[in-house]
Amino acid sequence: MRRDSTGRYPIKADLARIANRAPRAMQSDIRALRDDWQAPLEFDHQKNGFYFTDPAWRLSSIKLSQGEQLGFFIAERI
């Protein structure tokens, strides 16, 4: 996560708006990133927002079959 033009980090509401999710759901996503994916995600109390302690960190890629991809996009549309 990057700072915005004012130098502040995104808060839960900002992340939820970007991801088109409810703030409560975003809290679960943040928890999953930290716990399940070992994301180096922290909250800066001075800047009042979330940031990655390792800016080079990325989610690992997931290989899906053509059928799984099709199913994913159909489910997303529904």
ROBA-540677 format. One record per atom (N, C-alpha, C): residue in three letters; x, y, z. Coordinates in steps of 0.001 Angstrom, whole numbers, plus 500000, padded with zeros to 6 digits. Each point is the difference from the previous one (the first is absolute). Layout:
ROBA-540677
ALAXYZ
...
This chain:
ROBA-540677
MET500834498836500000
MET499166501164500000
MET500879501226500000
ARG499568500938499262
ARG500790501210499858
ARG499301501168500655
ARG500809500972500314
ARG499439501251500506
ARG499286500713498864
ASP498996500776500343
ASP499327500799498979
ASP500770501303499804
SER499460500899499199
SER500701501247499690
SER500220500885501225
THR499224499778501059
THR500175500789501222
THR500993499341500955
GLY500510498814499645
GLY500975499321500840
GLY499386499079501041
ARG498678499819499977
ARG499374499123500989
ARG499793498612499427
TYR499947499023500893
TYR499752498615499614
TYR498496499755499969
PRO499541498985499218
PRO498557499728499944
PRO499486499371501294
ILE498798500392500372
ILE499310499394501138
ILE499066498919499473
LYS499376499269500905
LYS499092498916499622
LYS498914500478499032
ALA499417501155500259
ALA498931500518499138
ALA500524500282498593
ASP501223500531499884
ASP500604500248498685
ASP500182498692499245
LEU500551499000500684
LEU500236498704499367
LEU498688499347499581
ALA498977500107500844
ALA498691499420499678
ALA499407500670498767
ARG500147501307499905
ARG499473500732498843
ARG500742499569498721
ILE501324499883500077
ILE500799499591498838
ILE499627498589499557
ALA499810499099500958
ALA499689498598499701
ALA498508499744499820
ASN499177501045500171
ASN498550499877499878
ASN499460498960500982
ARG500432500132501270
ARG499589499083501065
ARG499567500820501207
ALA499287499367500891
ALA499601500650501247
ALA501221500094500919
PRO500105501065500803
PRO501144500124500918
PRO500168498791500916
ARG498917499402500435
ARG500096498821500864
ARG500604498818499245
ALA499620499845498734
ALA500582498948499165
ALA501473500284499751
MET500337501270499855
MET501394500374499781
MET500847499627501206
GLN499457500104501203
GLN500743499589501197
GLN500342498518499925
SER499066499187499522
SER500272498569499823
SER501068499779498939
ASP499959500786498932
ASP501002499890498945
ASP501387500370500521
ILE500083501039500800
ILE501273500426500593
ILE500541498897500901
ARG499120499434500801
ARG500402498906500893
ARG500509498807499185
ALA499306499672498909
ALA500416498882499148
ALA501348500291499342
LEU500194501224499544
LEU501294500349499416
LEU501135499775500997
ARG499793500428501217
ARG501040499855501031
ARG500184498536500413
ASP498901499336500328
ASP500067498665500603
ASP500191498876498985
ASP499266500058498895
ASP500024498905499032
ASP501080500167498931
TRP500252501237499617
TRP500950500265498915
TRP501315500602500499
GLN500146500151501312
GLN501210500554500614
GLN500413501336499382
ALA499011500832499709
ALA500284501330499454
ALA500617500865501095
PRO501047500739499673
PRO500627500890500975
PRO499205501306500120
LEU498771499888500452
LEU499054501109500063
LEU499895500494501435
GLU500206501282500185
GLU499945500606501331
GLU499136501250499969
PHE499608500427501181
PHE499240501236500147
PHE500907501037500654
ASP500128501160499375
ASP500810501089500531
ASP499078500949500758
HIS500162500066501306
HIS499108500832500816
HIS500246501491499781
GLN501209500387499674
GLN500279501414499745
GLN499370500472498697
LYS500059499158498968
LYS499409500355498707
LYS498577499491499871
ASN499545499243501005
ASN498636499497500067
ASN499604499213498753
GLY500825499016499639
GLY499665499191498840
GLY500888498774499885
PHE499664499154499025
PHE500709498745499778
PHE501114500191498982
TYR501062499203500164
TYR501108500021499051
TYR500713498651500032
PHE500728499688498922
PHE500818498797499944
PHE501391500339500514
THR500499499224500958
THR501349500227500509
THR501041499588498967
ASP499620499131499070
ASP500863499611498887
ASP499268500374498715
PRO500338501145499393
PRO499276500453498806
PRO500117499051498811
ALA500973499084500017
ALA500183499058498892
ALA499104498773500128
TRP499293499826501132
TRP499175498817500218
TRP498863499958498978
ARG499722498805499485
ARG498895499774499065
ARG499293498707500365
LEU498724499923499683
LEU499265498748500155
LEU500570498988499017
SER500086498760500431
SER500473498965499081
SER498928499743498950
SER500418499602498825
SER499041499756498926
SER499272498676500232
ILE498824499920499445
ILE499177498802500128
ILE499709499495498591
LYS500264498735499755
LYS499724499419498688
LYS498589499420500004
LEU499209500421499014
LEU498638499510499849
LEU499840499396498617
SER499208498936499936
SER499693499415498689
SER499045500943499267
GLN499816499753498712
GLN499098500822499207
GLN498573499926500563
GLY499581498820500428
GLY498666499833500586
GLY499855500752501309
GLU501049499977500826
GLU499969500734501271
GLU499932501500499757
GLN500731500474498994
GLN499956501425499664
GLN498611500396499532
LEU499420499185499151
LEU498655500266499497
LEU499004500029501160
GLY500080499011500893
GLY499127499943501161
GLY500149501231500887
PHE501226500433500183
PHE500270501188500820
PHE499313501228499423
PHE500166500225498691
PHE499422501187499389
PHE498477499939499907
ILE499453498812499835
ILE498540499853500011
ILE499467500301501401
ALA500648499451501020
ALA499569500243501379
ALA500134501476500354
GLU501027500669499506
GLU500204501421500283
GLU498875500833499398
ARG499519499592498828
ARG498905500720499335
ARG498669499809500722
ILE499814498838500604
ILE498746499700500695
ILE500029500706501305
